[in-house]
Amino acid sequence: MQALIQRVSQAHVTVDDRETGRIGAGLLVLLCAERGDGTVQADRLLAKLLKLRIFSDAAGKMNLSVRDIAGGLLIVSQFTLAADTSGGNRPSFTAAAPPDEGRKLYDYFVAQARAEHAPVATGEYGADMRVHLINDGPVTIPMKIS
């Protein structure tokens, strides 16, 4: 399972001009389930993400987690993170979990995130979404858990 984490001062996502999720300061989490992933990988990724110290403390050092600042999580499914571009000009997405498995893991990840943290907002799995964000820093960190 992998994610692209972006520290944001605010972010929101829309589907067909309808807002599905919005946060203030926190993390935009672009989430991708890959073939072979399960709840173990989802749990490990969430635990790491909630403890990731990428917010500034009073001294300006990245020393605080999203929990420490009571920041939001905006979790958006993005199977394209599994892209393989080594073979040519058209990416292959065979490493991504099949849609039904991906949806189950996305839903599981969101439910676990809501049980452990607030606020949590989401996109809409499988939808054509527009993600709007103000990247703070910018700070963007790829995470992969096998």
C-alpha positions in Angstrom: 0.0 0.0 0.0 1.3 3.4 -0.8 0.4 7.0 -0.2 1.6 10.4 -1.3 1.3 12.7 1.8 1.0 16.4 1.3 1.1 18.9 4.3 -1.6 21.4 3.5 -2.9 24.6 5.0 -6.2 23.7 3.5 -7.6 21.2 0.9 -10.9 20.1 -0.5 -12.2 17.7 -3.2 -15.1 17.9 -5.5 -17.0 15.5 -7.7 -19.3 17.0 -10.4 -19.0 20.4 -8.7 -20.2 18.9 -5.4 -17.8 19.1 -2.5 -17.2 15.7 -0.9 -14.5 16.7 1.7 -12.7 19.7 3.1 -10.0 20.2 5.8 -8.0 23.1 7.1 -4.4 22.5 8.2 -3.5 18.8 8.0 -2.6 16.1 5.5 -3.9 15.4 2.1 -3.4 11.6 1.7 -3.5 10.2 -1.9 -4.0 6.5 -1.2 -3.3 3.5 -3.5 -3.9 -0.1 -2.7 -1.7 -2.5 -4.6 -2.1 -6.2 -5.5 -1.4 -8.3 -2.4 -2.2 -5.5 0.1 -4.5 -6.2 3.0 -5.6 -4.7 6.3 -2.1 -5.3 7.8 -0.6 -2.9 5.3 -3.4 -0.4 5.8 -3.0 -0.5 9.6 0.8 0.0 9.4 0.5 2.9 6.9 -2.1 4.7 9.0 -0.1 4.2 12.2 3.0 5.7 10.5 1.1 8.5 8.9 -0.6 9.6 12.2 2.9 9.7 13.9 4.8 11.4 11.0 6.4 14.5 12.4 6.2 17.0 9.6 4.6 20.0 11.2 6.6 22.8 12.7 7.0 23.3 16.4 7.5 26.6 18.1 11.2 26.6 17.1 10.2 26.1 13.4 11.5 22.5 13.3 9.4 19.7 11.8 8.7 18.0 15.1 4.9 17.6 15.3 2.5 15.1 13.9 -1.0 15.7 12.5 -2.3 14.4 15.9 -0.2 16.9 17.8 -1.7 19.9 15.8 -5.2 18.4 15.8 -5.0 18.7 12.0 -7.4 17.1 9.5 -6.9 14.2 7.1 -8.3 14.4 3.5 -8.1 10.9 2.1 -8.4 10.5 -1.6 -8.1 7.2 -3.6 -5.5 7.3 -6.4 -4.7 4.1 -8.1 -2.4 5.9 -10.5 0.3 5.9 -7.8 0.9 2.3 -8.8 1.9 3.4 -12.3 4.8 1.6 -14.0 6.4 3.8 -16.6 9.4 1.7 -17.3 8.0 0.0 -20.5 7.1 3.0 -22.7 5.1 6.1 -22.9 1.8 4.7 -21.6 1.8 3.8 -17.9 0.8 0.3 -16.8 -1.4 0.0 -13.7 -1.2 -3.7 -13.2 0.4 -3.3 -9.8 -2.8 -1.6 -8.5 -5.3 -3.7 -6.6 -8.4 -4.7 -8.7 -11.2 -2.1 -8.1 -13.3 -4.2 -5.7 -10.3 -5.0 -3.5 -9.0 -1.4 -3.8 -12.4 -0.1 -2.6 -12.5 -2.5 0.3 -9.1 -1.4 1.5 -9.8 2.3 0.9 -13.1 2.0 2.9 -11.2 0.1 5.7 -8.4 2.7 5.8 -11.0 5.5 6.1 -12.9 3.7 8.8 -9.8 3.1 10.8 -8.6 6.7 10.3 -12.0 7.9 11.6 -11.8 5.6 14.6 -8.3 6.9 15.5 -8.4 10.6 14.4 -10.7 13.5 13.7 -11.4 15.2 11.5 -11.3 12.9 8.5 -12.7 13.9 5.1 -12.7 11.9 1.9 -13.0 12.0 -1.9 -15.3 9.5 -3.6 -13.7 6.2 -4.6 -13.6 5.6 -8.4 -15.0 9.1 -9.2 -13.5 11.7 -11.4 -12.4 14.1 -8.7 -10.9 17.6 -8.6 -8.5 18.0 -5.6 -7.8 21.6 -4.6 -5.0 22.2 -2.1 -2.6 24.7 -0.7 0.6 22.7 -0.1 2.3 24.1 3.0 6.0 24.3 2.7 5.7 22.6 0.2 6.1 19.3 2.0 5.3 16.2 0.0 6.3 12.7 1.2 5.9 9.4 -0.5 5.1 6.4 1.8 5.1 2.7 0.9 4.3 -0.2 3.2 4.7 -3.7 2.0 
